[in-house]
Amino acid sequence: MNHQTRLQALSAFLKAQRAKVAPHAVGLPTGTRRRTPGLRREEVAQLAGVSATWYTWLEQGRDIKVSASVLDRIALALRLNADERKYLYALAMDTSYGAGPLKEEMAEISPSLSRILQELRFCPTIISDRKCRIVGWNRAASHVFLDFEQIPAEQRNMIRLLFTRKEFRRLAVNWEHFVRGFLSIFRAYYGQYVEDEWYDRFLADMRQVSPDFKGLWEQSEVSSAPEVLIEFRHAKAGKMLFQLTSLQVQGDADLRCSIYTPAPNSSTEHKLRQLMER
């Protein structure tokens, strides 16, 4: 991400987060003459203890100096969570808390991780890298989602597949909710590896590929590991409920293990067993 692109990303993020904060949530009167949702710029400045002009420049993406203490106050004013704070710091202070530019080659999963994939027989599991490229999956994932083996390796990107493959759109009952979880993870990586220009190329490509991508991406949600309950409508198995747990795999490759556990007190595991036995 070059310097100007980073400032533009910071500007978009601050605007999106400001729009999400209801005035009454921070002790301000709602009023009846508000033209835009959320807080005004001067209100954020007031809450953060900075001048309205300075905050306006920051939100406009101007190249100004910031300090950690001021960012802390802005994060508090905007009610940012831990992941959103990290993202703010990475963009505002031009610092990456990752390992620098990413290598182009696909990561390889270890034999122990391969064993874990096999042992999670009835929990669809996908291993992805920090570009959301799918580098490993188990048999259950192939039955619930799609046969990743039939997709060329260079196209096995979870974000791309979510927006371009009709199988995913038909599968998730609430497709937007499903997609937002992955986009929030992707944004966490985007802020973490600010020096890698691959992300900007990929985002530009996705805006061209999918008309739905731009709006969902601009919601600026950030999460390193969301846990959500997801309902699928499988073409062969019908209704299936999974709890998604996203785990970081320790190591230089920075891999993520996404495990879909059949929801308790549901028939999901029984249906999955039947699906895999056919």
FIKEMAR-981215 format. One record per residue (C-alpha): residue number from 1; chain; x, y, z. Coordinates in Angstrom, 1 decimal, decimal comma, padded with zeros to 4 digits, always signed. Last residue first. Layout:
// FIKEMAR-981215
<NUM A <X Y Z>>;
...
***
This chain:
// FIKEMAR-981215
<278 A <-023,4 -041,3 -000,5>>;
<277 A <-021,6 -041,6 +002,8>>;
<276 A <-020,5 -038,0 +002,9>>;
<275 A <-024,0 -036,6 +002,6>>;
<274 A <-025,3 -039,0 +005,2>>;
<273 A <-022,6 -037,9 +007,7>>;
<272 A <-023,4 -034,3 +006,9>>;
<271 A <-027,1 -034,8 +007,5>>;
<270 A <-026,4 -036,5 +010,9>>;
<269 A <-024,0 -033,6 +011,8>>;
<268 A <-026,6 -031,0 +010,9>>;
<267 A <-029,5 -032,5 +012,8>>;
<266 A <-029,5 -029,8 +015,4>>;
<265 A <-029,2 -029,9 +019,2>>;
<264 A <-025,6 -028,7 +019,0>>;
<263 A <-024,5 -026,7 +015,9>>;
<262 A <-022,3 -028,6 +013,5>>;
<261 A <-018,8 -027,1 +013,8>>;
<260 A <-017,5 -025,1 +010,9>>;
<259 A <-013,7 -024,7 +011,5>>;
<258 A <-011,8 -021,9 +009,9>>;
<257 A <-008,0 -022,4 +010,4>>;
<256 A <-005,9 -019,3 +009,6>>;
<255 A <-002,3 -019,3 +008,4>>;
<254 A <+000,4 -016,8 +009,2>>;
<253 A <+003,1 -018,6 +007,2>>;
<252 A <+005,8 -017,8 +009,8>>;
<251 A <+004,1 -019,9 +012,5>>;
<250 A <+001,2 -020,1 +014,9>>;
<249 A <-002,1 -021,1 +013,3>>;
<248 A <-004,8 -018,4 +014,0>>;
<247 A <-008,2 -019,8 +014,7>>;
<246 A <-011,6 -019,0 +013,2>>;
<245 A <-014,6 -020,7 +014,8>>;
<244 A <-017,8 -020,9 +012,7>>;
<243 A <-020,8 -022,4 +014,3>>;
<242 A <-022,8 -024,4 +011,8>>;
<241 A <-026,4 -025,0 +011,1>>;
<240 A <-027,6 -027,1 +008,1>>;
<239 A <-031,0 -026,9 +006,4>>;
<238 A <-031,2 -029,1 +003,3>>;
<237 A <-028,8 -032,0 +002,7>>;
<236 A <-028,7 -032,1 -001,1>>;
<235 A <-028,8 -028,4 -002,3>>;
<234 A <-027,5 -027,2 +001,1>>;
<233 A <-029,4 -024,4 +002,7>>;
<232 A <-026,8 -023,0 +005,2>>;
<231 A <-027,3 -021,3 +008,5>>;
<230 A <-024,3 -019,7 +010,1>>;
<229 A <-023,7 -019,1 +013,8>>;
<228 A <-020,8 -016,7 +014,3>>;
<227 A <-017,4 -016,4 +015,9>>;
<226 A <-015,3 -013,6 +014,4>>;
<225 A <-011,5 -013,9 +014,6>>;
<224 A <-009,3 -011,0 +013,5>>;
<223 A <-012,2 -008,6 +013,2>>;
<222 A <-012,6 -005,3 +011,2>>;
<221 A <-015,7 -003,9 +009,6>>;
<220 A <-015,2 -001,1 +007,1>>;
<219 A <-018,7 -000,9 +005,7>>;
<218 A <-016,9 +000,1 +002,5>>;
<217 A <-016,2 -003,5 +001,7>>;
<216 A <-019,9 -004,4 +001,6>>;
<215 A <-020,6 -001,5 -000,8>>;
<214 A <-017,7 -002,2 -003,1>>;
<213 A <-018,1 -006,0 -003,3>>;
<212 A <-021,7 -006,1 -004,6>>;
<211 A <-020,9 -005,0 -008,2>>;
<210 A <-018,4 -007,9 -008,4>>;
<209 A <-015,4 -008,4 -010,8>>;
<208 A <-014,4 -004,7 -011,2>>;
<207 A <-014,5 -003,9 -007,5>>;
<206 A <-012,7 -007,2 -006,9>>;
<205 A <-009,9 -006,3 -009,2>>;
<204 A <-009,3 -003,0 -007,4>>;
<203 A <-009,3 -004,8 -004,1>>;
<202 A <-006,8 -007,3 -005,4>>;
<201 A <-004,4 -004,7 -006,7>>;
<200 A <-004,7 -002,8 -003,4>>;
<199 A <-004,0 -005,9 -001,4>>;
<198 A <-001,0 -006,9 -003,6>>;
<197 A <+000,6 -003,6 -002,7>>;
<196 A <+002,1 -005,0 +000,5>>;
<195 A <+003,4 -002,3 +002,8>>;
<194 A <+000,2 -002,0 +004,9>>;
<193 A <+000,4 -005,7 +006,0>>;
<192 A <-001,6 -005,4 +009,2>>;
<191 A <-004,2 -003,0 +007,9>>;
<190 A <-005,1 -005,3 +005,0>>;
<189 A <-004,9 -008,4 +007,2>>;
<188 A <-007,6 -006,9 +009,5>>;
<187 A <-009,5 -005,9 +006,4>>;
<186 A <-009,5 -009,6 +005,2>>;
<185 A <-010,9 -010,7 +008,6>>;
<184 A <-013,7 -008,2 +008,4>>;
<183 A <-014,3 -009,3 +004,8>>;
<182 A <-014,7 -012,9 +005,9>>;
<181 A <-017,3 -012,0 +008,4>>;
<180 A <-019,1 -009,6 +006,1>>;
<179 A <-019,5 -012,5 +003,5>>;
<178 A <-021,6 -014,7 +005,8>>;
<177 A <-023,8 -011,7 +006,9>>;
<176 A <-024,3 -010,8 +003,2>>;
<175 A <-025,2 -014,4 +002,3>>;
<174 A <-027,9 -014,8 +004,9>>;
<173 A <-029,2 -018,2 +004,0>>;
<172 A <-025,7 -019,2 +002,8>>;
<171 A <-025,6 -021,9 +000,2>>;
<170 A <-027,2 -020,3 -002,9>>;
<169 A <-024,7 -017,4 -002,8>>;
<168 A <-021,8 -019,8 -002,2>>;
<167 A <-022,7 -022,1 -005,1>>;
<166 A <-023,1 -019,0 -007,3>>;
<165 A <-019,4 -018,5 -007,3>>;
<164 A <-018,1 -015,0 -007,9>>;
<163 A <-018,5 -013,1 -004,7>>;
<162 A <-017,7 -015,8 -002,1>>;
<161 A <-015,1 -017,3 -004,5>>;
<160 A <-013,1 -014,1 -004,7>>;
<159 A <-013,1 -013,6 -001,0>>;
<158 A <-012,1 -017,3 -000,4>>;
<157 A <-009,2 -017,2 -002,9>>;
<156 A <-008,7 -020,5 -004,8>>;
<155 A <-008,4 -018,9 -008,2>>;
<154 A <-004,6 -019,3 -008,5>>;
<153 A <-004,9 -023,0 -007,4>>;
<152 A <-007,3 -023,8 -010,3>>;
<151 A <-010,7 -024,9 -009,0>>;
<150 A <-011,6 -028,6 -009,3>>;
<149 A <-009,7 -029,5 -006,1>>;
<148 A <-011,9 -027,0 -004,3>>;
<147 A <-014,9 -029,3 -004,6>>;
<146 A <-017,6 -027,1 -003,3>>;
<145 A <-019,1 -025,9 +000,0>>;
<144 A <-020,6 -028,7 +002,1>>;
<143 A <-019,1 -031,8 +000,5>>;
<142 A <-015,7 -030,3 -000,2>>;
<141 A <-015,6 -028,9 +003,4>>;
<140 A <-016,3 -032,4 +004,7>>;
<139 A <-013,4 -033,8 +002,8>>;
<138 A <-010,9 -031,5 +004,4>>;
<137 A <-009,4 -028,2 +003,3>>;
<136 A <-006,0 -026,7 +002,6>>;
<135 A <-004,3 -023,7 +001,0>>;
<134 A <-007,3 -021,5 +000,4>>;
<133 A <-006,1 -017,9 -000,4>>;
<132 A <-007,4 -015,4 +002,1>>;
<131 A <-004,4 -013,2 +001,5>>;
<130 A <-003,1 -014,0 +004,9>>;
<129 A <-003,3 -017,7 +004,3>>;
<128 A <-006,3 -020,1 +004,4>>;
<127 A <-007,0 -023,4 +005,9>>;
<126 A <-010,6 -024,6 +005,5>>;
<125 A <-012,5 -027,0 +007,8>>;
<124 A <-015,9 -028,7 +007,4>>;
<123 A <-016,4 -030,4 +010,8>>;
<122 A <-017,5 -034,0 +010,3>>;
<121 A <-014,1 -035,6 +009,8>>;
<120 A <-012,1 -033,2 +011,9>>;
<119 A <-009,4 -035,8 +012,1>>;
<118 A <-008,3 -035,4 +008,5>>;
<117 A <-007,8 -031,6 +008,9>>;
<116 A <-005,9 -032,2 +012,1>>;
<115 A <-003,6 -034,6 +010,3>>;
<114 A <-002,9 -032,0 +007,6>>;
<113 A <-002,0 -029,6 +010,3>>;
<112 A <+000,5 -032,1 +011,7>>;
<111 A <+002,0 -032,7 +008,2>>;
<110 A <+002,5 -028,9 +007,9>>;
<109 A <+000,6 -026,8 +005,5>>;
<108 A <+002,3 -025,2 +002,5>>;
<107 A <+002,1 -021,5 +001,8>>;
<106 A <+001,4 -020,4 -001,7>>;
<105 A <+004,2 -018,4 -003,4>>;
<104 A <+003,8 -014,7 -003,9>>;
<103 A <+005,6 -013,6 -000,8>>;
<102 A <+004,0 -011,0 +001,4>>;
<101 A <+005,5 -007,6 +002,1>>;
<100 A <+006,3 -007,0 +005,8>>;
<99 A <+006,0 -009,4 +008,8>>;
<98 A <+003,0 -007,9 +010,4>>;
<97 A <+002,6 -005,0 +012,9>>;
<96 A <+002,8 -002,5 +010,1>>;
<95 A <+003,4 +001,1 +010,8>>;
<94 A <+002,3 +004,1 +008,8>>;
<93 A <+001,1 +005,9 +011,9>>;
<92 A <-002,5 +006,5 +010,8>>;
<91 A <-003,0 +003,3 +008,8>>;
<90 A <-001,4 +000,8 +011,2>>;
<89 A <-002,8 +002,6 +014,2>>;
<88 A <-006,4 +002,6 +012,9>>;
<87 A <-006,2 -001,1 +012,0>>;
<86 A <-004,9 -002,0 +015,5>>;
<85 A <-007,7 +000,0 +017,0>>;
<84 A <-010,3 -001,8 +014,8>>;
<83 A <-009,0 -005,1 +016,1>>;
<82 A <-009,2 -004,0 +019,7>>;
<81 A <-012,7 -002,6 +019,4>>;
<80 A <-013,4 +001,0 +018,4>>;
<79 A <-015,9 +003,2 +020,3>>;
<78 A <-015,4 +006,1 +017,9>>;
<77 A <-014,5 +008,5 +020,8>>;
<76 A <-012,3 +005,8 +022,4>>;
<75 A <-010,5 +005,2 +019,1>>;
<74 A <-010,0 +009,0 +018,8>>;
<73 A <-008,6 +009,2 +022,3>>;
<72 A <-006,2 +006,4 +021,7>>;
<71 A <-005,2 +008,0 +018,4>>;
<70 A <-004,3 +011,1 +020,3>>;
<69 A <-002,1 +009,2 +022,7>>;
<68 A <-000,4 +007,3 +019,9>>;
<67 A <+000,6 +010,5 +018,2>>;
<66 A <-000,3 +011,9 +014,8>>;
<65 A <+001,5 +014,0 +012,2>>;
<64 A <-000,3 +015,2 +009,2>>;
<63 A <-000,5 +014,0 +005,6>>;
<62 A <-004,1 +014,8 +004,8>>;
<61 A <-006,5 +011,9 +004,5>>;
<60 A <-009,7 +014,0 +004,8>>;
<59 A <-010,3 +012,3 +008,2>>;
<58 A <-007,0 +013,6 +009,5>>;
<57 A <-007,6 +017,1 +008,2>>;
<56 A <-011,0 +017,2 +009,7>>;
<55 A <-009,6 +016,0 +013,0>>;
<54 A <-007,1 +018,9 +013,0>>;
<53 A <-009,7 +021,5 +012,1>>;
<52 A <-012,1 +020,2 +014,8>>;
<51 A <-009,4 +020,7 +017,4>>;
<50 A <-008,5 +017,7 +019,6>>;
<49 A <-009,9 +016,5 +022,9>>;
<48 A <-011,2 +013,2 +021,5>>;
<47 A <-014,8 +013,8 +022,4>>;
<46 A <-014,7 +017,3 +021,0>>;
<45 A <-013,0 +016,1 +017,8>>;
<44 A <-015,5 +013,4 +017,4>>;
<43 A <-018,3 +016,0 +017,8>>;
<42 A <-016,6 +018,3 +015,3>>;
<41 A <-016,7 +015,6 +012,7>>;
<40 A <-020,4 +014,9 +013,2>>;
<39 A <-021,5 +011,7 +014,8>>;
<38 A <-023,7 +009,0 +013,4>>;
<37 A <-026,0 +009,2 +010,5>>;
<36 A <-026,0 +012,2 +008,2>>;
<35 A <-028,4 +015,2 +007,8>>;
<34 A <-028,8 +015,8 +011,5>>;
<33 A <-031,4 +018,6 +012,3>>;
<32 A <-033,6 +016,7 +014,8>>;
<31 A <-031,3 +016,5 +017,8>>;
<30 A <-029,6 +013,3 +019,1>>;
<29 A <-028,1 +014,9 +022,2>>;
<28 A <-024,6 +013,7 +023,1>>;
<27 A <-023,8 +011,1 +025,8>>;
<26 A <-021,6 +008,8 +023,8>>;
<25 A <-024,3 +006,3 +022,9>>;
<24 A <-026,8 +009,2 +022,5>>;
<23 A <-024,9 +010,4 +019,5>>;
<22 A <-025,1 +007,0 +017,7>>;
<21 A <-021,8 +005,8 +016,5>>;
<20 A <-021,8 +004,0 +013,1>>;
<19 A <-021,3 +007,0 +010,9>>;
<18 A <-018,1 +007,8 +012,7>>;
<17 A <-016,8 +004,3 +011,9>>;
<16 A <-017,4 +004,7 +008,2>>;
<15 A <-015,8 +008,2 +008,0>>;
<14 A <-012,8 +007,1 +010,0>>;
<13 A <-012,3 +004,0 +007,7>>;
<12 A <-012,6 +005,9 +004,5>>;
<11 A <-010,1 +008,5 +005,6>>;
<10 A <-007,6 +005,9 +006,8>>;
<9 A <-007,9 +004,0 +003,4>>;
<8 A <-007,2 +007,3 +001,6>>;
<7 A <-004,2 +007,9 +003,8>>;
<6 A <-002,9 +004,4 +003,0>>;
<5 A <-003,5 +004,9 -000,7>>;
<4 A <-001,4 +008,1 -000,6>>;
<3 A <+001,5 +006,4 +001,1>>;
<2 A <+001,6 +003,3 -001,1>>;
<1 A <+000,0 +000,0 +000,0>>;
***
